[in-house]
Amino acid sequence: MGLSDAQLLGRIGWHDAEAFEVFLARHRAAVRRHLLRIVRDGDVADDLTQETFLRVWTRADQSDGRGGCTGWLLRIATNLALNSLRTRRRRREVPLEVPMHPGDAEDDATPPGWLMDAAALGPEDCCLREEQVRLLRGLIAALPDDKRAVVRLAHEAGMEIGEIAMRLGIPDGTVKSRLHYARKTLRDAWRDLGMEEE
């Protein structure tokens, strides 16, 4: 079936299983790679790939053409990945450190380490900030390798344009261009998540 992605999505909107199989075969590997860069877990990436294509099957008629079919598909995948990261963060399990016998603890009045860590989280704003940082890290991880490297050197290592150019062996103009592209991509993705720019 030699149809374009837009034509395939049109057919998928009418629940054409053959068109869905073609679309799935065409994009599955790229979507999984994209998800793996964000969640860093193969099993989770597999689950999210399935969920992404389930959304395609049920919402193909919602593709607005903004950024093309691939952009729409990757936005779905990114949103699912970031939701998964948020959920996993909330459900993180911490082992309960309980002494084998009541007298074994050095000081029975001292709360276990996991309890102190939870209490040290502080006010709601601190939690929100941490969540935003984590979301931003996920978005940065999803950038293409060349753009991600420039962002990390500029913002995490605090390097200047000239230093980044020397480190990567590319012209200053290329560094500026990649940084501009990466910032625009991150700003758009941030807005798509319903976050306010800061």
C-alpha positions, 0 to 999 in steps of 0.5 A: 500500500503506497499511501502517504501518512496523511492518507493512511491516517484518513483511512485509520480514522475509518478503522481500516486495519490494513492502513493501520498495519502499514502505518504501524510498520512504518513508524514503530521503530522510530517511535520506540527509539524516541520513547526510549530516549525519554524514559530510559527503560526498554519495557516501559518504552515498549508499553508506551509504543503500544499505547501511542499506536492505540491512540493513533487507532482511536484518535486518527481523525484528530491529527491537525497536520501541524508539524506533519503526521510524524510530528503529531505522532511524536507529540503523542508519544512524548506526552505519554512518556512524560505522563509515565515519568510523572506517575512513576515518580509518584509511585516510587517504592522505598524499602522499609528499613525495620530492625530485625529485633526491637533492640537492634537499632542504635537509637530507637528514637531516630526515624528511618532514613526514608522517612526523613527524606520524605519529610525533607521534601518541603513545601508544595512549590519545591515539589512542583519545581522538582517535577518541572525539572524532571519534565524538562530533562525528559524533553532535553533527552528527546532532542536529537543528539547534536542539539542535546549536546549543545544544550547540555554544554550551554546550560548544564556545563555553563560553557560559552558559544566559543567553548562549545564550538571548540569542544565539538569541533564545529563553527560558532554559527552552527552552535548558535543555530543548534541552540536556537533550534533546541530552545524553540523545540523545548519551548514549543514542547513545554507549551504543549504540556500546558506549562507556563514559560519562565 
